[in-house]
Amino acid sequence: MRIAIIGSGPAGFYAAEALLRRTDTIVHVDMFDRLPTPFGLVRGGVAPDHQSIKAVTRVYEKTAARPTFRFMGNVCLGSDVAVEELHRHYHQIVYAIGNEGDRRLGIPCEGIAGCTPATVFIGWYNGHPDYRDAKIDLSVSRVAVVGNGNVAIDAARILLRTPAELEKTDVAAHALEALRHSQVREVFILGRRGPEQASFTPPELKEFGEMDDVAPIVALEELAGCAIPETAGSSQQEKNLKILQSFATRQAGEKTKKLYLRFLVSPTEIIAGADGRVAGLVLEKNRLETQPDGSVNARGTGETEILKVGMVLPAIGFAAKRIDGVPYDEKNRVIANEDGRVVDPASRNVIANEYVVGWARTGPQGLIGSHKGASAHVVEHMIADGAGLEARELPEREAIDDLLHQRGVQIVSFSDWKRLDDVEVARGERRGAPRDKIVEVDAMLSVLGQR
């Protein structure tokens, strides 16, 4: 069996490992990525001050070392190669493209300067080539981060870290320089529902209380009505509530930066200043309503306030991007699928030999480790559906390389990536950091002597 996996993030690597370790059939995997660098969200999304999480790439390197695995970086599906061409060269295709798009607030003035999706901000400080030139103005003193998940937490934490804390990370050099001169002193994390519905995880929340120069602030009235346990319970909700209570009862002390955690508010309009940039945010007070199925929704009360801020970072979710030839679910903003089998979005009929794993399948949910079992589950479908497929003759494995080379595509192998990795680590050592990322694709190819 020869399989093409599109995307080299955690879900893609876990799918590759599940395929390659099978003993009932011999599988060859070619993993494509539009960037010369592998590891997807681990490289471009995990916060630079969370190096321990990035250590998971050692597991992926073991998969990449298998003799029947190939990494083919710098190859973009839809422009360098089409889906129908992959079908001619592979028995099955797995989409593992993640969620590279963002969800918008859909409120007046969202498009003005100073309102930047958190995806862009995170890509900017992580050195993602797509966002290296983003215009991030840190001359403002107050920032609102809209959302109550770990993405919002990450964005706020990086904004409030001291330069000394950031210098020890692999934050992109251009972002480090800008953050050194940042004027941001207050960050507001805004949730439309209550503390009990917040989706951030306790370790990330607790971290705010351990930062060098940050005072986390929660008003006691924000916790009114919450069933706060006397001791930290075992559930994420109970742990979060206990941490929030500790923030509400502590003193700000001498710390110069402040993080405000607000709940039950929704932005309804962004206010533009005389210069056309963000000057404030209109917030509507919400109330919670329990639905018949037990879920809790936020409803606006009509009561509003104006929060003066100079930047707004919406962090309300991600979406899969559309790719030519790949069925797309408009409602859920993922690749159209039924339990990992790609389907026609209108008829819901299964499209033979196409599968999807990770966030492109489910939307943005679950931590990195949760993808291991989920990808293996989809692989079981692939093996069940693929009985007898290996009898279909394909072109030689290197025929796809020839096709891409004819089109002028410079394929980056995993050994090429390891050369880039060595260069980045060496650059990082010079500034006392784990690595100093190369942030331009042309510069990466230049290092490899390909351009």
Stockholm file with secondary structure:
# STOCKHOLM 1.0

chainA/1-451         MRIAIIGSGPAGFYAAEALLRRTDTIVHVDMFDRLPTPFGLVRGGVAPDHQSIKAVTRVYEKTAARPTFRFMGNVCLGSDVAVEELHRHYHQIVYAIGNEGDRRLGIPCEGIAGCTPATVFIGWYNGHPDYRDAKIDLSVSRVAVVGNGNVAIDAARILLRTPAELEKTDVAAHALEALRHSQVREVFILGRRGPEQASFTPPELKEFGEMDDVAPIVALEELAGCAIPETAGSSQQEKNLKILQSFATRQAGEKTKKLYLRFLVSPTEIIAGADGRVAGLVLEKNRLETQPDGSVNARGTGETEILKVGMVLPAIGFAAKRIDGVPYDEKNRVIANEDGRVVDPASRNVIANEYVVGWARTGPQGLIGSHKGASAHVVEHMIADGAGLEARELPEREAIDDLLHQRGVQIVSFSDWKRLDDVEVARGERRGAPRDKIVEVDAMLSVLGQR
#=GR chainA/1-451 SS CEEEEECCSHHHHHHHHHHHTCSSSCCEEEEEESSSSCCTHHHHTSCTTCHHHHTTHHHHHHHHTSTTEEEEESCCBTTTBCHHHHHHHCSEEEECCCCCEECCCCCTTTTSBTBCCHHHHHHHHTTCTTTTTCCCCCCCSEEEEECSSHHHHHHHHHHHSCHHHHHTSCCCHHHHHHHHTCCCCEEEEECSSCGGGCCSCHHHHHGGGGSTTEEEECCGGGGTTCCCCSSCCSSHHHHHHHHHHHHHHSCCTTCSEEEEEECSEEEEEEEECTTSBEEEEEEEEEEEEECTTSCEEEEEEEEEEEECCSEEEECSCEECCCCTTSCEETTTTEECEETTEEECTTTCCEEEEEEECTHHHHCSCSCTTHHHHHHHHHHHHHHHHTTTGGGSCCCCTTHHHHHHHHTTCCCBCHHHHHHHHHHHHHHHHHHTSSCCCCCCHHHHHHHTTCC
#=GC SS_cons         CEEEEECCSHHHHHHHHHHHTCSSSCCEEEEEESSSSCCTHHHHTSCTTCHHHHTTHHHHHHHHTSTTEEEEESCCBTTTBCHHHHHHHCSEEEECCCCCEECCCCCTTTTSBTBCCHHHHHHHHTTCTTTTTCCCCCCCSEEEEECSSHHHHHHHHHHHSCHHHHHTSCCCHHHHHHHHTCCCCEEEEECSSCGGGCCSCHHHHHGGGGSTTEEEECCGGGGTTCCCCSSCCSSHHHHHHHHHHHHHHSCCTTCSEEEEEECSEEEEEEEECTTSBEEEEEEEEEEEEECTTSCEEEEEEEEEEEECCSEEEECSCEECCCCTTSCEETTTTEECEETTEEECTTTCCEEEEEEECTHHHHCSCSCTTHHHHHHHHHHHHHHHHTTTGGGSCCCCTTHHHHHHHHTTCCCBCHHHHHHHHHHHHHHHHHHTSSCCCCCCHHHHHHHTTCC
//
